[in-house]
Amino acid sequence: MRRQKYTRSKYDHCVYLRKLQDGSFIYLLLYVDDMLIASKSQQEIDKLKAQLNQEFEMKDLGEAKKILGMEISRDRRRGKLCLTQKQYLKKVLQCFGMNESTKHVSTPLASHFKLSSQLSPKTDEEREYMAKVPYANAVGSLMYAMVCTRPDISQAVGVVSRYMHDPGKGHWQAVKWILRYLQQTVDVGLVFEQDETLGQFVVGYVDSDYAGDLDKRRSTTGYLFALAKAPVSWRSTLQSTVALSTTEAEYMAVAEAVKEAIWLNGLLEDLGVVQSHISLYCDSQSAIHLAKNQVYHSRTKHIDVRYHFVREIFEEGKILLQKIATAENPADMLTKVVTSIKFNHCLNLINILQV
């Protein structure tokens, strides 16, 4: 690729690009033996395919309709592009005994699930039962959907994955609940739309759930970044240390989201998309104040210095941290179990829709 005057992205080594004479770009995305080519110029696409054919034995599948188990559909008239995993999910659901008669549920987890290590097997009989349960296989299958097209199950999958080493019947019931949710929403996916009001700007959302982990009382960080109205990056994870307050938990979540925002901004610049800043929305006014106020305070002096780099980033103006109402923060669903009404509202906010 370098012989053909392509540049490899510094932020993702699987992405190669070249600037064309008209100022646009041609992109080549590689993953093992699968690749995608994108450009406004069909002539340049054909030229690159011919060059690659001279170097490798290749099969041209035409317009991209599927990649790595993800289905790609377009509505050019309405300016929409959709990513789903319908076929993959149908195979997963069939593998684990889900069918049309399975009782549907409206959220990936429900509030009555109080998952902790206390639910791990206590007797030999329980251990013998769980040894026959494909817990790890099921969670692994769910994880692939979660990282590709289904941020809506991130919080639920994150919780059940904590007990992979010693799952109990209660944990397995939670996994089956997630599968039941997917049975009902198998055709839900990410819907990207042209939006002249937002342009090509990435927008971020961050939230935390204070001390939600019942075992070690650690908090959960959840963040999500959207481009063209739909998510392009998301995460739901336990924080590495115990926060002493809601403000501290939110502050640490903001720090993690800022690191992702820096990477996304760099990747976009590599791709030729330059934006002056990334807006990051947080629903904690106290965390915003802490991030922007560098005054030494006895209540915050114990916070690890690695989190305080965000203050420099905000001073430079590369990322703008702004307040958002909790009801309008889609990252809320990444940190805790929410009601079905709130959950569906979060999905609508970030274009996770039925396709």
Helices and strands as residue ranges (DSSP letters): E 7-8, E 15-19, E 25-31, E 34-39, H 42-55, E 66-67, E 70-75, E 80-84, H 86-95, G 117-119, H 124-131, H 135-148, G 151-153, H 154-160, G 161-163, H 169-184, E 188-193, E 203-209, E 220-227, E 230-238, H 246-270, E 278-282, H 285-292, G 305-308, H 309-316, E 319-323, G 326-328, G 330-334, H 340-349, E 352-354
